[in-house]
């Protein structure tokens, strides 16, 4: 019996769901197969993930009816089988609007900015790299429709993944259960249709998305051009540093000046690729491509947000996208500095000064930002937010001892807040003061316990903070135990 590619993908997906006993691999076979997988897909499984690979091999043996020896012999030259094995290794579980701060930033700020910047009639193009079963791509499409309800700008979404089974499910567009947990009733009614115990995506959402199989460690096709935004979330965490660097370089070359990259909250590129600059937008960190001249002249700084942004609310009345944000704004840093000068000791002086310092730092004016932050601390030495801001600025300016001094003050003044402990732990770690760093990472974890993972503190999600603290706690603990 000959099966179509779609039938084969569905059958393989069903086999993958079976809980088959793992196939033990000897050390030589494990290393060889792990390295073959890494060269092909970028996915690297260290010893702690050995059982994941052995379970995936068991799944593929059931699908191919081969024994272990035959399978290991033929997979080296079989790219289709390497792709199937990669699919079994990866976790494709996801859900709509998984990273809500990203969607909020897109809808409220970034898509309107692109709309004003791009010529009329030219579409905004978004690449969902590693789209899995389609929830992210369709979330992007819904966000675009919410941003441009009157059709003032075309948005095209190119969604790619390595897995045929995942892409087949994405193209079906049928979802239920956990996938929809963060979809509001209004959006569910507007963009989905009830169908057989679940929901299918509305055709006007589907029309924005094109799905395609792609291995992101390989050169992109010629069609991958004029991309404005790339979403690549929870993909490079599987890669070795050199592989991640190559993929990020590829993204950077594809994007125009001003083009943006979104990563998962648990991912960072600071240690592997420094060409992108960072920008904080409504609680979301965005990487963007800056003009070469601007990169030579300034060193952008990322600072904590002083207040948690309000959650996104569905609109009840359409608003033209071009009216969402004014075309011209006064200089907020200058305005707040004038407020501080008019009332240097009044009740608004410290908040105005903090905001002015943060805005100056965001523009790369480091010396002016430090001066503004120092004035705030001089006005109120017991202001915890001012101490945190000044300590962060010193840290980003490579003045480690001063950073520690003011971050310790911020932690003392606001003992229950996680962010001062976290930034202090980072400062200690940069100075190789491992025991103190370990203490503060552990303190941060304790202080984070009451917060849900998607809560935003200091400009980042609690889930990311928690994972970062756990990783450094583990690494520092191993170093101090001599392992």
C-alpha positions in Angstrom: 0.0 0.0 0.0 1.4 3.4 -1.0 0.8 6.3 1.4 0.7 10.0 0.5 3.2 12.3 2.3 0.3 13.6 4.4 -0.8 10.1 5.4 2.8 9.2 6.3 3.2 12.3 8.4 0.0 11.6 10.3 1.0 7.9 10.9 4.5 9.0 12.1 2.9 11.5 14.5 0.7 8.8 16.0 3.7 6.4 16.4 5.6 9.3 18.1 2.8 9.6 20.7 3.3 6.0 21.8 5.2 5.4 25.1 7.7 2.9 23.8 10.6 1.6 25.9 13.8 3.5 25.3 16.5 1.7 23.3 19.8 1.7 25.3 22.7 3.0 23.2 26.3 2.3 24.1 28.6 5.3 24.5 30.1 5.1 21.0 26.7 4.9 19.4 25.2 7.6 21.5 28.0 10.1 20.7 28.0 9.2 17.0 24.2 9.6 16.7 24.2 12.8 18.8 26.8 14.4 16.6 25.1 13.4 13.4 21.9 15.0 14.8 23.7 18.1 15.8 25.4 18.6 12.4 22.1 18.1 10.6 19.7 20.1 12.7 21.8 22.0 15.2 20.0 20.2 18.1 22.6 19.0 20.6 21.8 16.5 23.4 24.3 16.3 26.2 24.6 13.4 28.6 21.7 14.6 30.7 19.4 14.3 27.7 20.6 10.9 26.6 17.3 9.2 27.4 15.5 11.6 25.1 17.6 10.4 22.2 17.1 6.8 23.2 13.4 7.2 23.4 13.4 8.9 20.0 15.4 6.0 18.5 12.8 3.6 19.9 10.0 5.6 18.2 11.9 5.5 14.8 12.6 1.8 15.1 8.9 1.2 15.4 8.2 3.4 12.4 10.9 1.9 10.2 10.8 -1.8 11.3 14.7 -1.7 11.5 16.9 -3.1 14.3 19.3 -0.8 16.1 22.4 -1.8 14.1 20.7 -1.4 10.7 19.2 1.9 11.8 22.5 3.3 12.9 24.2 2.2 9.7 21.7 3.8 7.3 20.9 7.1 9.1 24.2 8.8 8.4 23.3 9.1 4.7 19.6 9.5 5.1 18.6 13.1 5.6 14.9 12.3 5.7 15.5 10.0 8.6 17.6 12.5 10.4 14.8 15.0 10.0 12.3 12.4 11.5 14.6 11.7 14.4 15.0 15.4 15.1 11.2 15.7 15.1 11.0 13.0 17.7 13.6 14.7 19.9 12.0 18.1 20.0 9.0 19.2 22.1 6.4 20.8 19.8 3.9 21.5 22.6 3.0 25.2 22.5 -0.1 27.4 22.8 -1.6 30.6 21.4 -0.2 34.0 22.7 2.5 32.1 24.7 4.6 35.2 25.2 2.0 37.9 25.7 4.5 40.8 26.2 5.8 40.2 22.7 2.3 40.3 21.2 1.5 43.4 23.3 4.6 45.2 22.1 3.9 44.2 18.4 0.3 45.4 18.5 0.7 48.6 20.5 4.1 49.9 19.3 6.1 48.0 16.7 3.6 47.2 14.0 2.4 50.8 14.0 6.0 52.0 13.8 6.7 49.7 10.8 3.4 50.9 9.2 4.6 54.5 9.3 8.1 53.7 8.2 7.4 51.4 5.2 6.1 52.8 1.8 2.4 52.5 1.1 1.4 49.1 -0.4 4.6 47.3 0.8 3.7 44.4 3.1 5.1 43.9 6.6 6.8 40.5 6.5 7.2 38.3 9.6 9.1 35.0 9.8 8.0 32.5 12.4 11.1 30.2 12.5 10.4 27.0 14.2 6.6 27.4 14.1 5.9 23.9 15.5 2.1 23.2 15.2 1.2 26.8 14.1 0.0 28.5 17.3 2.7 31.2 17.1 2.2 31.9 13.5 -1.6 32.2 13.9 -1.1 34.4 17.0 1.0 36.7 14.9 -1.7 36.8 12.3 -4.4 37.6 14.8 -2.2 40.3 16.4 -1.8 41.9 12.9 -5.5 41.8 12.3 -6.1 43.5 15.6 -3.6 46.1 14.8 -4.9 46.9 11.3 -8.7 46.1 11.6 -9.4 48.3 8.6 -6.9 46.6 6.3 -4.5 49.6 6.2 -1.5 47.4 5.8 -0.9 43.9 4.4 1.0 41.6 6.8 2.6 38.4 5.5 3.7 35.6 7.8 6.1 32.9 6.7 6.0 30.0 9.1 8.7 27.3 8.9 9.5 24.1 10.8 11.5 20.9 10.2 8.7 18.6 11.1 6.2 17.4 8.4 3.8 16.2 11.1 3.9 19.6 12.9 3.3 21.5 9.7 0.5 19.1 8.7 -1.3 19.9 12.0 -0.6 23.6 11.6 -2.2 23.6 8.1 -5.2 21.8 9.4 -5.7 24.7 11.9 -7.7 22.7 14.4 -7.0 23.3 18.1 -8.4 22.4 21.5 -7.6 22.2 25.2 -4.3 23.7 26.4 -3.5 25.3 23.0 -6.3 27.8 23.6 -5.8 28.6 27.3 -4.6 32.2 26.7 -7.1 33.1 24.0 -9.8 35.5 25.3 -13.5 34.9 24.6 -13.5 38.0 22.3 -10.6 36.7 20.2 -12.0 33.2 20.2 -15.3 34.5 18.8 -13.7 36.8 16.3 -11.0 34.5 14.8 -12.1 30.9 15.4 -15.0 28.6 14.5 -16.3 25.9 16.8 -15.8 22.5 15.3 -16.1 19.0 16.8 -14.9 19.5 20.4 -12.4 22.2 19.4 -11.9 25.2 17.2 -10.6 25.9 13.7 -8.8 29.0 12.5 -10.9 31.5 10.5 -10.0 31.8 6.8 -9.0 35.4 7.1 -6.3 34.4 9.7 -5.1 31.5 7.5 -4.8 33.9 4.5 -2.0 35.7 6.2 0.2 32.6 6.9 2.3 30.5 4.5 3.8 27.3 5.9 6.9 25.7 4.6 9.4 23.0 5.7 12.8 24.5 6.5 16.0 23.6 8.4 17.1 26.9 9.9 20.8 25.8 10.2 20.9 25.6 6.4 21.0 28.7 4.1 17.5 30.2 3.6 15.8 30.0 0.2 15.7 33.1 -2.1 12.1 33.8 -1.0 13.5 34.7 2.5 14.0 38.3 1.7 12.6 41.7 2.9 11.9 40.1 6.3 11.0 42.8 8.9 10.6 40.7 12.0 11.9 37.2 12.9 10.3 35.2 15.7 12.6 32.3 16.8 11.5 31.3 20.2 12.8 28.3 22.2 14.8 27.0 19.3 18.4 28.1 19.8 18.3 26.8 23.4 18.9 23.4 21.8 22.0 24.6 20.0 25.7 24.6 20.8 27.1 28.2 21.0 28.8 28.0 17.6 25.6 26.8 15.9 23.5 29.5 17.6 26.1 32.1 16.5 25.8 31.0 12.9 22.0 31.0 12.9 21.9 34.5 14.5 24.4 35.8 11.9 22.1 34.5 9.2 19.1 36.3 10.8 21.2 39.5 11.1 22.1 39.4 7.4 18.5 38.8 6.4 17.1 41.7 8.4 17.2 45.3 7.1 18.3 48.2 9.4 15.5 48.4 12.0 14.6 44.8 11.5 13.7 42.9 14.7 14.3 39.5 16.3 12.2 38.0 19.1 13.6 35.1 21.2 12.1 33.1 24.0 12.2 34.5 27.5 14.8 31.9 28.5 17.1 32.7 25.7 19.8 35.3 25.5 22.4 36.1 22.7 24.7 38.5 24.6 27.4 35.8 25.1 27.3 34.4 21.5 26.4 37.3 19.2 26.7 41.0 19.9 25.7 42.7 16.6 22.1 43.1 17.6 21.1 45.9 19.9 18.3 45.6 22.5 15.2 47.6 23.1 12.6 47.2 25.9 9.0 47.8 24.7 6.2 47.3 27.1 7.9 44.6 29.1 9.3 42.8 26.1 13.0 42.6 25.1 13.5 43.1 21.4 16.7 42.6 19.4 17.1 44.9 16.5 19.6 45.7 13.7 21.1 49.1 14.0 22.7 51.2 11.3 26.5 50.8 11.3 27.2 54.5 12.0 24.9 54.5 15.0 26.5 51.3 16.3 29.9 53.0 16.2 28.7 56.1 18.0 26.6 54.8 20.9 26.4 51.8 23.2 22.7 51.2 24.0 21.8 50.3 27.5 18.9 48.2 28.7 17.4 49.3 32.0 14.6 47.9 34.2 11.1 49.1 33.7 10.0 51.0 36.8 6.3 49.9 36.6 4.5 46.9 35.2 2.6 47.7 32.1 -1.1 47.3 32.0 -2.4 44.1 30.3 -3.6 44.3 26.7 -7.4 44.8 26.4 -9.4 43.8 23.3 -10.7 46.9 21.4 -14.4 47.4 21.2 -14.2 50.0 18.5 -11.7 49.9 15.5 -9.0 52.5 15.5 -7.0 53.4 12.4 -3.5 52.0 12.9 -1.8 55.1 11.7 -3.6 57.0 14.5 -2.5 54.6 17.2 0.7 56.6 18.1 1.3 60.3 17.3 3.7 61.0 14.4 5.7 63.5 16.5 6.4 63.6 20.2 8.2 66.0 22.5 11.5 64.9 23.9 10.5 63.2 27.2 13.9 63.2 28.7 14.2 67.0 28.3 10.7 67.6 29.6 11.4 65.6 32.8 14.7 67.3 33.3 12.9 70.7 33.1 10.4 69.4 35.7 13.3 68.5 38.0 14.9 71.9 37.6 11.7 73.7 38.3 11.0 71.7 41.4 14.3 70.2 42.6 12.9 69.2 46.0 9.2 68.8 45.3 7.2 65.5 45.4 7.6 64.9 41.6 11.3 65.5 41.6 12.5 61.9 42.2 10.0 60.1 39.9 10.7 62.7 37.1 14.5 62.3 37.6 14.3 58.5 37.5 12.4 58.6 34.3 14.7 61.2 32.8 17.8 59.0 33.7 16.2 55.9 32.1 15.3 57.7 28.9 18.8 59.2 28.6 20.3 55.8 29.1 18.0 54.3 26.5 19.4 56.9 24.0 23.0 55.9 24.8 23.8 59.1 26.7 25.5 57.2 29.5 27.2 60.1 31.3 24.1 62.3 31.3 22.0 59.3 32.6 24.4 58.7 35.4 24.4 62.4 36.4 20.5 62.4 36.4 20.4 59.2 38.5 23.0 60.6 41.0 20.8 63.7 41.4 17.8 61.5 42.3 19.8 59.6 44.9 21.0 62.8 46.4 17.4 64.0 46.6 16.3 60.9 48.4 19.0 58.4 49.7 16.2 56.0 50.8 14.6 55.7 47.4 15.1 52.0 46.5 14.2 52.5 42.8 16.7 55.2 42.4 19.4 53.1 44.0 18.5 50.2 41.7 18.6 52.4 38.7 22.0 53.9 39.6 23.5 50.5 40.4 22.2 49.2 37.1 23.8 52.1 35.2 27.1 51.6 37.0 27.0 47.9 36.1 26.3 48.6 32.4 29.1 51.1 32.4 31.7 48.6 33.7 32.0 50.3 37.1 31.6 47.1 39.2 32.4 48.3 42.7 30.0 51.2 42.5 27.3 48.9 40.9 27.6 46.6 43.9 27.4 49.5 46.4 24.1 50.8 45.0 22.6 47.4 44.3 23.3 46.4 47.9 21.6 49.5 49.0 18.6 48.8 46.8 18.3 45.3 48.1 18.5 46.6 51.7 15.8 49.3 51.1 13.4 46.9 49.4 14.2 43.5 50.9 11.2 41.6 49.4 11.8 42.7 45.7 13.4 40.0 43.5 15.0 42.4 40.9 17.6 44.1 43.3 18.8 40.6 44.4 19.0 39.4 40.8 21.0 42.4 39.6 23.3 42.1 42.6 23.9 38.4 41.9 24.8 39.3 38.3 27.2 42.0 39.5 28.9 39.6 42.0 29.2 37.0 39.3 30.9 39.4 36.9 33.4 40.1 39.7 34.0 36.3 40.2 32.6 36.6 43.8 30.9 33.2 43.4 29.7 32.6 47.0 28.0 36.0 47.1 26.5 35.5 43.7 25.2 32.1 44.7 23.6 33.6 47.8 21.8 36.3 45.8 20.6 33.9 43.1 19.1 31.7 45.8 17.6 34.8 47.4 16.1 35.8 44.1 14.5 32.4 43.6 12.9 32.6 47.1 11.5 36.0 46.3 10.1 34.9 43.0 8.0 32.1 44.5 4.7 34.0 44.7 4.9 35.2 41.1 3.4 33.3 38.1 5.9 32.6 35.2 4.4 35.2 32.8 4.5 38.1 35.3 6.9 40.8 34.1 9.3 42.2 36.6 12.1 44.6 35.7 11.3 44.3 32.0 11.6 40.5 31.8 9.3 37.6 32.6 9.5 35.8 35.9 9.9 32.5 34.1 13.1 33.8 32.4 14.4 35.1 35.7 13.7 31.8 37.5 15.4 29.7 34.8 18.4 32.1 34.7 18.8 31.9 38.5 18.5 28.1 38.5 21.1 27.7 35.8 23.6 30.0 37.5 22.9 28.4 40.9 23.6 24.9 39.4 26.8 26.1 37.7 28.1 28.0 40.7 27.2 25.1 43.0 29.2 22.7 40.9 32.2 25.0 40.7 32.2 25.4 44.5 31.9 21.7 45.1 34.9 21.0 42.9 33.1 19.2 40.0 
